[in-house]
Amino acid sequence: MGHEVYNYGMCGAEDPHSRTYVQNGILAAVLLNSGAADYVVTGCGTGEGAMLACNSFPKVLCGHIATPLDAYLFSQVNDGNCVAIPFAQNFGWGGELNLQYIFEKLFCAPGGGGYPPERVEPEQRNKKILDKVKEVTHTDMVTILKNLDRELVKGALAGARFQEYFFDNCKCEEIAAAVKEVLA
């Protein structure tokens, strides 16, 4: 679909840098708040834990996406920047097709277009209200990184390619410095 994709996550079952869904939330927040990523696809067995962890952070709006309809409506109505997918629950026969269709519907049109058409204006207004609420209810990412358990954050930022991708793509010097401090 023309998007540039970076795998900051685990690279297979034998990856020595496994993460909890809480650590996936930390990683997603660092990537999105720093500008190192525009969109994050994550998940866990049910997708619920990853979604909750991601939504614990500022500037992350994560939807729980289990179907192509979820994907389309989340993109058009909520215009988030992160999705959590259930990678174990209901992932049986045809699961790979469902995943393919999820991505097709998630990225088939620019986000925030609204749905149904007569609800475009109120949906876009509600999204702006939610963004303003999150600005008030969440602190900045640098403060969060300094106050979280250092080993928890180190585990979230561990990975074969994290440092290479992150520092090449990061657009926020303050978050880059905070990440360097954590990793030191």
C-alpha contacts under 8 A as a table, 3 or more apart, distances in Angstrom:
res1	aa1	res2	aa2	distance
1	M	107	F	7.88
6	Y	165	Y	7.36
7	N	10	M	7.63
7	N	11	C	7.76
7	N	161	R	7.84
8	Y	159	G	7.21
8	Y	161	R	6.51
8	Y	162	F	5.60
8	Y	165	Y	7.65
9	G	24	N	7.92
9	G	159	G	7.28
10	M	13	A	7.78
10	M	15	D	6.14
10	M	17	H	6.65
10	M	18	S	6.16
10	M	19	R	7.61
10	M	159	G	7.25
11	C	14	E	7.76
11	C	15	D	5.66
12	G	15	D	5.45
15	D	18	S	6.20
17	H	155	G	7.22
17	H	158	A	6.11
17	H	159	G	5.52
17	H	160	A	7.99
19	R	22	V	7.81
19	R	23	Q	5.67
19	R	24	N	6.42
19	R	155	G	6.84
19	R	156	A	6.29
20	T	23	Q	5.15
20	T	24	N	6.34
21	Y	24	N	4.84
21	Y	25	G	6.30
21	Y	43	G	7.38
21	Y	44	C	6.35
21	Y	49	G	5.97
21	Y	50	A	4.83
21	Y	53	A	6.73
22	V	25	G	5.09
22	V	26	I	6.50
22	V	49	G	7.42
22	V	50	A	6.65
22	V	53	A	5.24
22	V	54	C	7.75
23	Q	26	I	4.95
23	Q	27	L	6.13
23	Q	152	L	6.90
23	Q	153	V	6.93
23	Q	155	G	7.00
23	Q	156	A	4.53
24	N	27	L	5.03
24	N	28	A	6.05
24	N	42	T	7.17
24	N	50	A	6.67
24	N	53	A	7.52
24	N	54	C	7.44
24	N	156	A	6.36
25	G	28	A	5.10
25	G	29	A	6.11
25	G	50	A	6.24
25	G	51	M	7.74
25	G	53	A	4.73
25	G	54	C	4.10
25	G	55	N	7.70
25	G	56	S	7.71
25	G	57	F	7.78
26	I	29	A	5.14
26	I	30	V	6.20
26	I	53	A	7.56
26	I	54	C	7.02
26	I	57	F	7.80
26	I	153	V	7.00
26	I	156	A	6.32
27	L	30	V	5.20
27	L	31	L	6.20
27	L	156	A	5.59
27	L	157	L	6.18
28	A	31	L	5.18
28	A	32	L	6.08
28	A	40	V	6.26
28	A	54	C	6.61
28	A	60	V	7.85
28	A	82	C	7.87
29	A	32	L	5.24
29	A	33	N	5.76
29	A	54	C	6.70
29	A	57	F	6.13
29	A	58	P	7.28
29	A	59	K	7.47
29	A	60	V	6.33
29	A	141	M	7.65
30	V	33	N	5.37
30	V	34	S	5.88
30	V	141	M	7.13
30	V	175	I	7.58
31	L	34	S	5.44
31	L	35	G	6.11
31	L	36	A	4.94
31	L	37	A	5.24
31	L	38	D	7.96
31	L	166	F	7.46
31	L	170	C	7.65
32	L	35	G	5.23
32	L	36	A	6.32
32	L	37	A	5.32
32	L	38	D	6.05
32	L	39	Y	6.98
32	L	40	V	7.58
32	L	59	K	7.17
32	L	60	V	6.94
32	L	81	N	7.94
33	N	36	A	7.81
33	N	58	P	7.62
33	N	59	K	6.32
33	N	60	V	7.85
33	N	141	M	6.83
33	N	175	I	7.96
34	S	37	A	7.66
34	S	170	C	5.50
34	S	171	K	5.65
34	S	172	C	4.95
34	S	175	I	5.98
34	S	176	A	7.44
35	G	38	D	6.39
35	G	169	N	7.18
35	G	170	C	5.47
35	G	171	K	5.08
35	G	172	C	6.72
36	A	165	Y	7.96
36	A	166	F	5.88
36	A	167	F	7.84
36	A	168	D	7.92
36	A	169	N	4.48
36	A	170	C	4.12
36	A	171	K	6.27
37	A	40	V	6.94
37	A	169	N	7.40
37	A	170	C	7.91
38	D	81	N	6.80
39	Y	81	N	4.79
39	Y	82	C	5.48
40	V	81	N	6.47
40	V	82	C	4.56
40	V	83	V	6.46
41	V	82	C	5.76
41	V	83	V	5.06
41	V	84	A	6.21
41	V	85	I	7.60
42	T	50	A	6.94
42	T	82	C	7.50
42	T	83	V	6.09
42	T	84	A	4.82
42	T	85	I	6.31
43	G	46	T	7.50
43	G	47	G	4.75
43	G	48	E	7.87
43	G	49	G	7.91
43	G	50	A	5.31
43	G	51	M	7.31
43	G	83	V	7.47
43	G	84	A	4.24
43	G	85	I	4.47
43	G	86	P	5.81
43	G	87	F	6.46
44	C	47	G	4.75
44	C	48	E	7.46
44	C	49	G	6.90
44	C	50	A	5.97
44	C	84	A	7.37
44	C	85	I	6.74
44	C	86	P	5.66
44	C	87	F	5.71
44	C	88	A	7.33
45	G	86	P	5.22
45	G	87	F	5.03
45	G	88	A	4.46
45	G	89	Q	5.94
46	T	49	G	7.22
46	T	85	I	7.20
46	T	86	P	4.14
46	T	87	F	6.51
46	T	88	A	6.26
46	T	89	Q	5.30
47	G	50	A	5.44
47	G	51	M	6.14
47	G	64	H	6.26
47	G	65	I	7.70
47	G	84	A	5.07
47	G	85	I	4.73
47	G	86	P	4.03
47	G	87	F	7.00
48	E	51	M	5.14
48	E	52	L	6.18
48	E	64	H	6.58
48	E	84	A	7.23
48	E	86	P	7.47
49	G	52	L	5.14
49	G	53	A	6.05
50	A	53	A	5.12
50	A	54	C	6.06
50	A	84	A	5.84
51	M	54	C	5.24
51	M	55	N	6.16
51	M	62	C	5.75
51	M	63	G	6.32
51	M	64	H	5.96
51	M	83	V	7.10
51	M	84	A	5.22
52	L	55	N	5.21
52	L	56	S	6.39
53	A	56	S	5.27
53	A	57	F	7.62
54	C	57	F	6.01
54	C	60	V	6.39
54	C	61	L	7.47
54	C	62	C	6.22
54	C	82	C	7.93
55	N	58	P	7.58
55	N	60	V	5.85
55	N	61	L	5.92
55	N	62	C	5.87
56	S	60	V	7.97
57	F	60	V	5.95
57	F	138	H	6.69
57	F	141	M	7.85
58	P	134	K	6.39
58	P	135	E	6.92
58	P	138	H	5.25
58	P	139	T	6.74
58	P	140	D	6.81
58	P	141	M	7.13
59	K	131	D	7.72
59	K	134	K	7.30
59	K	135	E	7.70
60	V	80	G	7.44
60	V	81	N	6.37
60	V	82	C	6.72
61	L	80	G	4.76
61	L	81	N	5.64
61	L	82	C	5.97
62	C	80	G	5.96
62	C	81	N	6.37
62	C	82	C	4.39
62	C	83	V	4.96
62	C	84	A	6.70
63	G	74	F	6.55
63	G	80	G	7.06
63	G	82	C	6.54
63	G	83	V	4.85
63	G	84	A	6.12
64	H	70	D	7.73
64	H	83	V	5.99
64	H	84	A	4.99
64	H	85	I	6.17
65	I	68	P	7.71
65	I	70	D	5.33
65	I	71	A	5.69
65	I	74	F	7.98
65	I	83	V	6.35
65	I	84	A	6.02
65	I	85	I	5.24
65	I	86	P	7.46
65	I	102	I	7.78
66	A	70	D	6.41
66	A	71	A	7.68
66	A	85	I	5.99
66	A	86	P	6.33
66	A	102	I	7.76
67	T	70	D	5.13
67	T	71	A	6.40
67	T	98	N	6.67
67	T	99	L	7.90
67	T	101	Y	7.91
67	T	102	I	5.98
68	P	71	A	4.95
68	P	72	Y	6.24
68	P	98	N	6.99
68	P	99	L	7.95
68	P	101	Y	5.55
68	P	102	I	4.10
68	P	103	F	7.51
68	P	104	E	7.71
68	P	105	K	5.70
68	P	106	L	7.33
69	L	72	Y	5.17
69	L	73	L	6.08
69	L	102	I	7.66
69	L	105	K	7.33
70	D	73	L	5.33
70	D	74	F	5.88
70	D	102	I	7.94
71	A	74	F	5.27
71	A	75	S	6.14
71	A	102	I	5.69
71	A	103	F	7.43
71	A	105	K	5.78
71	A	106	L	4.64
72	Y	75	S	5.24
72	Y	76	Q	6.10
72	Y	102	I	7.87
72	Y	105	K	4.93
72	Y	106	L	5.09
72	Y	107	F	7.91
73	L	76	Q	5.14
73	L	77	V	5.47
73	L	78	N	7.35
73	L	115	Y	7.10
74	F	77	V	5.44
74	F	78	N	5.01
74	F	79	D	6.25
74	F	80	G	6.97
74	F	106	L	7.70
75	S	78	N	5.84
75	S	79	D	4.64
75	S	80	G	6.42
75	S	106	L	5.89
75	S	107	F	7.62
75	S	110	P	7.82
75	S	111	G	4.87
75	S	112	G	6.22
76	Q	79	D	5.70
76	Q	110	P	7.71
76	Q	111	G	5.06
76	Q	112	G	4.44
76	Q	113	G	4.94
76	Q	114	G	4.75
76	Q	115	Y	6.18
77	V	111	G	7.85
77	V	112	G	5.72
77	V	113	G	6.98
77	V	114	G	4.83
77	V	115	Y	5.96
77	V	120	V	7.93
77	V	123	E	5.95
77	V	124	Q	7.41
78	N	112	G	6.48
78	N	123	E	7.49
78	N	127	K	6.23
79	D	111	G	4.94
79	D	112	G	4.59
79	D	127	K	7.51
80	G	83	V	7.81
80	G	111	G	7.77
86	P	89	Q	5.64
86	P	90	N	7.80
86	P	91	F	7.79
87	F	91	F	6.43
88	A	91	F	5.32
90	N	95	G	7.50
91	F	94	G	7.62
91	F	95	G	4.76
91	F	96	E	7.86
92	G	95	G	5.21
93	W	96	E	7.98
94	G	97	L	5.26
94	G	98	N	6.46
95	G	98	N	5.10
95	G	99	L	6.27
96	E	99	L	5.05
96	E	100	Q	6.21
97	L	100	Q	4.99
97	L	101	Y	6.13
98	N	101	Y	5.12
98	N	102	I	6.04
99	L	102	I	5.01
99	L	103	F	6.47
100	Q	103	F	5.39
100	Q	104	E	6.32
101	Y	104	E	4.91
101	Y	105	K	6.18
102	I	105	K	5.35
102	I	106	L	5.93
103	F	106	L	4.96
103	F	107	F	6.14
104	E	107	F	5.72
104	E	108	C	5.71
105	K	108	C	5.16
105	K	109	A	7.96
106	L	109	A	7.76
107	F	110	P	6.99
107	F	111	G	7.79
109	A	113	G	7.87
110	P	113	G	6.71
112	G	124	Q	6.68
113	G	120	V	6.64
114	G	117	P	6.32
114	G	119	R	6.42
114	G	120	V	4.24
114	G	121	E	7.56
114	G	123	E	6.13
114	G	124	Q	6.89
115	Y	118	E	7.34
115	Y	119	R	5.90
115	Y	120	V	5.99
115	Y	123	E	7.86
116	P	119	R	5.44
116	P	120	V	6.83
117	P	120	V	5.48
118	E	121	E	7.69
119	R	122	P	5.64
119	R	123	E	5.98
120	V	123	E	5.30
120	V	124	Q	6.12
121	E	124	Q	5.26
121	E	125	R	6.10
122	P	125	R	4.97
122	P	126	N	6.04
123	E	126	N	5.10
123	E	127	K	6.27
124	Q	127	K	5.14
124	Q	128	K	6.46
125	R	128	K	5.24
125	R	129	I	6.33
126	N	129	I	4.98
126	N	130	L	6.16
127	K	130	L	5.09
127	K	131	D	6.22
128	K	131	D	5.07
128	K	132	K	6.33
129	I	132	K	5.19
129	I	133	V	6.27
130	L	133	V	5.03
130	L	134	K	6.21
131	D	134	K	5.20
131	D	135	E	6.35
132	K	135	E	5.05
132	K	136	V	6.62
133	V	136	V	5.31
133	V	137	T	6.19
134	K	137	T	5.01
134	K	138	H	5.75
135	E	138	H	5.73
135	E	139	T	7.58
136	V	139	T	7.69
139	T	143	T	6.97
139	T	144	I	7.03
140	D	143	T	5.63
140	D	144	I	6.44
141	M	144	I	4.93
141	M	145	L	6.12
141	M	175	I	7.09
142	V	145	L	5.18
142	V	146	K	6.31
142	V	174	E	6.96
142	V	175	I	5.72
142	V	178	A	6.09
143	T	146	K	5.17
143	T	147	N	6.21
144	I	147	N	5.16
144	I	148	L	6.06
145	L	148	L	5.50
145	L	150	R	7.93
145	L	153	V	7.28
145	L	178	A	6.91
145	L	179	V	7.72
145	L	182	V	7.83
146	K	150	R	7.77
146	K	178	A	7.40
148	L	152	L	7.38
148	L	153	V	6.94
149	D	152	L	5.34
149	D	153	V	6.44
150	R	153	V	5.18
150	R	154	K	6.04
150	R	182	V	6.46
151	E	154	K	4.92
151	E	155	G	6.10
152	L	155	G	5.25
152	L	156	A	6.35
153	V	156	A	4.92
153	V	157	L	6.23
153	V	182	V	7.31
154	K	157	L	5.16
154	K	158	A	5.95
154	K	182	V	6.43
154	K	183	L	6.15
155	G	158	A	5.10
157	L	162	F	6.53
157	L	183	L	7.98
158	A	162	F	6.53
159	G	162	F	5.32
159	G	163	Q	7.90
160	A	163	Q	7.86
161	R	164	E	5.43
161	R	165	Y	6.07
162	F	165	Y	5.44
162	F	166	F	5.66
163	Q	166	F	5.15
163	Q	167	F	5.85
164	E	167	F	5.88
164	E	168	D	6.23
165	Y	168	D	5.29
165	Y	169	N	6.10
166	F	169	N	5.24
166	F	170	C	5.59
167	F	170	C	5.30
167	F	176	A	7.06
170	C	173	E	7.59
170	C	176	A	6.80
172	C	175	I	5.54
172	C	176	A	6.22
173	E	176	A	4.95
173	E	177	A	6.10
174	E	177	A	5.20
174	E	178	A	6.28
175	I	178	A	4.94
175	I	179	V	6.08
176	A	179	V	5.12
176	A	180	K	6.18
177	A	180	K	5.05
177	A	181	E	6.21
178	A	181	E	5.07
178	A	182	V	6.32
179	V	182	V	5.07
179	V	183	L	6.16
180	K	183	L	5.13
180	K	184	A	6.00
181	E	184	A	5.23
